[in-house]
Amino acid sequence: MEIDFNDVYANYEKLTDDEKELIRAVMNGPAREIIGKVFGTKFESYLGMFSQPSAKKKKGLASKIV
């Protein structure tokens, strides 16, 4: 089975912000290491693209107006 990670990333981009946050939480936790043990280190390294924290949107008077 071949996985096209361009398709995976495109599907990821279609998720809601809450769904993306859930993926990030899983990929920053022990589940990523376990998935790497099952699918291999190359697969686990691709999962890293989902573990980056999202930029939090500032709210309130101190937020920058763009």
VMD Tcl script that draws the C-alpha trace (Angstrom):
set ca {
  {0.00 0.00 0.00}
  {1.33 3.39 -1.00}
  {0.31 6.55 0.83}
  {0.35 9.85 -1.03}
  {1.17 12.36 1.68}
  {0.19 15.25 -0.59}
  {-3.35 13.84 -0.50}
  {-3.07 13.28 3.24}
  {-2.05 16.90 3.80}
  {-4.82 18.15 1.50}
  {-7.34 16.13 3.52}
  {-5.86 17.51 6.73}
  {-6.33 21.07 5.46}
  {-10.06 20.35 5.03}
  {-10.49 19.51 8.73}
  {-12.08 21.94 11.14}
  {-9.78 23.82 13.51}
  {-10.96 21.60 16.38}
  {-10.15 18.46 14.40}
  {-6.70 19.82 13.54}
  {-6.05 20.57 17.22}
  {-7.03 17.00 18.11}
  {-4.58 15.62 15.52}
  {-1.84 17.90 16.88}
  {-2.49 16.77 20.44}
  {-2.22 13.11 19.43}
  {0.92 13.70 17.34}
  {2.60 15.55 20.23}
  {1.87 12.66 22.61}
  {2.95 9.05 23.01}
  {0.58 7.85 20.27}
  {2.96 9.14 17.59}
  {5.81 6.99 18.91}
  {3.57 3.93 19.07}
  {2.33 4.54 15.52}
  {5.98 4.81 14.44}
  {6.73 1.43 16.01}
  {3.87 -0.14 14.06}
  {4.27 1.57 10.67}
  {8.01 2.35 10.73}
  {10.18 5.38 11.25}
  {9.64 6.83 7.76}
  {5.87 6.89 8.30}
  {6.36 8.34 11.78}
  {8.55 11.11 10.37}
  {5.75 12.12 7.99}
  {3.41 12.36 10.96}
  {5.63 15.16 12.26}
  {4.04 17.56 9.80}
  {0.88 17.34 11.91}
  {2.54 17.87 15.27}
  {3.37 21.53 14.84}
  {1.43 23.79 17.21}
  {-1.05 26.12 15.63}
  {-0.64 29.83 16.01}
  {-3.13 30.98 18.59}
  {-5.30 33.85 17.47}
  {-5.00 36.82 19.77}
  {-8.17 38.26 21.18}
  {-8.98 41.40 23.05}
  {-7.53 44.89 23.20}
  {-3.92 43.70 22.90}
  {-4.49 41.91 19.60}
  {-2.94 43.40 16.51}
  {-5.39 44.73 13.92}
  {-4.44 43.73 10.39}
}
mol new
graphics top color blue
foreach p $ca { graphics top sphere $p radius 0.5 }
foreach p [lrange $ca 0 end-1] q [lrange $ca 1 end] { graphics top cylinder $p $q radius 0.2 }
display resetview
